Amino acid sequence: MAAKRGMGFRTLLGENRPTLWMAPLLAVVTLFYLYPAIEVLRYSLTNASLQRADYVYTLDTFIRVLSDPVLYEVLKTTAIFVIASVVLQIVLGLIIAVAVNRARKRRLPGMVFMRSIVLSAWVMPGVVIGIVWSIVLNEAPYGLANLVLAAFGFGNVPWLSTPSLALMSIIVANVWRGTAFSMILQYAGLQSIPDELYEAAKVDGASVLQNFWYITIPQLRPILMINVILITISTLNTFDMILPLTGGGPGQATEVLSLRTYNVIFQQYSLAGGAVLAVIMLFISMVLTLAYRRLLRSEGTL
């Protein structure tokens, strides 16, 4: 009798209907991702503003935003920020992952503490990281970075008021936060590499560098590509850390596309203008994702 009830329950839920089991996930994705994306696209085709309730459908907002020369300066800043952040996070994450993995194999003490230090930056909210780095890079003599430089006889450095240094500062802060994520993915990938490959290479007389280049990197290639996709999209959407650190300044030297979207909506009160920028950011994310996906397929990992 119990077996019949169990079979009836599975039949009611649709044992052979995977769509029914996916319904809760599809509902969440539709409610929190698809519907907001459609609304953003709809508002981008209007002249909606936070200062009035009425709006009309028009392409004027798209034309105005795309013809604004500031947009292309913002895109240039965004490209520098994203490319530098992604490259540095991948490289530093790989170096730390290899170091932690080798230390684990040799059972060196302090590895748990080291992993905790690295992960502490990742779990902190972006706003908190921005505030912490604004204290570190304070241009006054009591700023932490300037205190360290003063101990070596250097003067105060205008970290956040010089355009090039300010851009470098937000890149450093973002890399400090995001390296832990890259380290986690790559450390997990290192665990999947068979030790027999390194043992065979040792028998053949391969050096440490040759092991890294001909065994570690090829074996990690799928993980590295997935890592690049995830941190590219994450970095492209970063603004919470930049807002308290530089606010997009000096001038607009550190105003990336996501922060520009925020400023247009909440400082200029242009809901339609912010929606257009959000659509541009969505388009860039989709293009990059499709390019990475094609690259993954060419590598035979999809």
N, C-alpha and C positions, 0 to 999 in steps of 0.2 A: 504493500500500500504506500509506504514511504517512497519507494522507488518510483511509483507512478506519479506521486505528487511532485517529486523532483523533476521527472521528465516533463510534466505539465508546466512547471515553472520555467524550465529552459525553453519550452515551446512558446510560452507566453512572451518571454523576453526576446525571442527570435534567435535561436542558437545559430542559425545559418544566415543571419542578417547582420553583418558587421556594421552597416550604416546605423542600425538602431543602437548598438553599443557606442558608436562614435557620436551620437546625438548630443550628449552633454558637452563634449569638447567642441563640437561644431557650434553649439549655442554660445559658449564662452567666447570663442574666436569671433563669431558674428557680432556679439554685443560689445566687446571691448577692442576689437581691431577692425573688422570689416565696416561696421556702421560708422565709427569715427572717421575712417578713411574716406568713405563716401561723402560724409558731411563736409570734410575739409575740401574735397574736390568741388562740392556744390558751392561752398562759400567763396572759393577762388574765382568763381564765375559771376560774382556779385560785386557790389560796392559797399558791403556791410561794414559797419563801424560799431565800436562799443559805446559810442556816444549817442546813438539813435537806434530805434527799434526797427524802422522800415529800411528796406533795401530793394534794389532792382537788379536783374540779371544783365550783365554787361561784360565785355572783354576789355574794357578800359583799364581795369586794375592789372590784368596780365600785361598789357602793353606798357603801362607806366612802370611796373616793377622790372620788366625785362629791359627797358630802355634806360634804367637808372644806372649811371656809371659806378655807383657805390657797390652795386651787386657784384660786379666783376672783381673789384678789389676784395670783397668778402669771399668770393669763390677762390681767389688766389691764396688768401690767408688760410682758408679751410683746407685747401690742397696741401699746403706746406705743413699745417698742423697734423693732418691725418697721415700723410706719408711718413713724416719724421716719427710720429708716435708709433705707427705700426712697425716700422723697421726696428726701432729701438726696443720695443716691447718683445718682438720676436727674438732678437739677438740676446738681450739680457735674460729673457725667460729661459732660453735654451742654455745659456751659460750656467744659470743658477740650477736648472733642472739636472744638468750633467754633473755639476758639483755635488748636489744633494744625493744623486743616485750613486755616485762613486763613494761618497761618505757612508751611505747606507750599506753598500757591499763590504766596506772595510770596518763597519760597526764603530765609526768614530762617535765620540760623545758630543752632545750639543746640537744634534741635527733637528730634534723636535723644537728646540728653542729657535733655531734659525728659520725653520718653516713657519713658526708662529709669527716671527718678526715680519717675514715677507707677506704673509697672509693678512696681517693687521691693516695694511694699507688698502687691501682689496675690500674689506668688509666695512670700511668707513664710508659714510655718505659723502657725496661729491661736495656739498656745501661745506662740510666740516674740513675736508681736505683743502678747499680753497682758502678757508680761514687760517688753517695751520700754515700753509705756504705763504700767506700774506704776512704772517708774523715772522716766518723764517727770512723772507725777502724784504722785510721792512727796510726802507732806505735810510732810516735814522741810524746813528752810531750803535744803538742798542739792538738793532736787528741781528738775528742769529748769524746769518751769512756774513754780514759786515763785521760782526764781532770776531768771527774766525779769520777773516781777511786782515783785520786790524792787528791780530796777533802775529801776522807775518809781515807787517809793515805796509800794508796796502790801505788806500783811502776808501771812503764809502763809495759803493757802486750803485748807480740808479737803476736797480733791477726792473722796476715797474713803471718808470717814467720815460725810458728810452724805448722806442718802438721795437728795435731788433732784440733787445734784451728782454722786453716784456713777452714777445712771442716765444723766445727761447724758454722763458720761465714757465709759461703755461704748458709747453711741451714737456719740460722736465717734470712738472707736477703730475701731468697725465700719465707719463711713463712710470713714475713712481707708484701711481695707483694701479695701473693696468698690468704691470709686469707679473704680478702674482698670478693672474688668471692664465697668462701664457705659460708660466712655470708649472701650474697644475696640469694643464693639458699635456705638455711635453714630458713632464715627469711620469704621467700615466702611460704615455706612449713608450717611454724608455723601459717601463716594466714589461712590455709585451715583446721586446726584442730578445730572441733566444740567446743565452750565454754561449751556446755552441758556435755561433758565428764568430764571436770574439776569440774563443779558444782556437778555432781553426785558423783565424788570422794570425794569432800569436805563434802558432806552429810554423806558419809561412814567413814569419819574421816581420810582420807589419808593425809600423810605429803607431804611437797613440794618435797622431794626426791622421794617418791613413785609416785607422779604425773609425775615427770620427767622420771622415769625408766619404769613405766608401761603404760603411756599414750603418752608422748612426743616422746620417742625413737621409739616405734612401729609405731606410725603414720608417723614419719619422715623417716622410713627405706627405702622406695623407693627413696626419695630425696637424702638420704645419699649415697646410692649405685651409683646413677647417678653422684653425686658429686665426689665420689671416682674415677670413670672411667675418668671423664673429667680432674681432676687435676693430675691424674697419667700420662696420656698422655702428658699433658702440661708440667709437671715437667721433664718427660723423654726427652723432646725436648728442655729444657732450656739450653742455652749457652750464650745468649746475655748479661745476667746479670753477669755471672761468668767471662767472658772475661776481662772487665775492672776492676773487683774486685780483682781477683787473677791471671788471665791468665792461670789457671790450676795448679799453683804452690802452695806452694814451691815444686820443683821437679815436680811430677805429682800427688800430694796429692789431688788436687781438679779437676783433669781432668776427667770429666764425659764423657759418650759416645758421646753425641752430640758435645761437645767441641773437643773431639778427632777427630771426623769426620772433623770438620772445620780445625783443625791444620794439619791433614794429607793432605788435599786438598790444602790449601793456604800457608802452610809452607814447607811441603815436596813435594808439587806439584804433588802428586799422585792422579789423578782423579779416577783411578780404585780402589785404596785402600780406598779412601773416600766413593766410591760407595758401596764397600763391607760392610763398617761400617754402612752406611745408610740402607742397606738391613737387617743387623743384628738388627738395631734399629726398623725397620718396623716389623720384625718378632716378636720381644719382645712385641711391641705395640699390634699386632694382637693376640698374645697368651693371654696377659693380658685382652684385650677386650673380647675375647671369654670366658675366665674364669669368668669375671664379668657378662657377659651375662647369662652364665649358672647359676650363683648364683642368678641373678635376677629372672630367670625362676623358680628356686627352691623356691624362696620367694613368687612366685605367682604374681609378678609385671609386667611380660611380657606375 
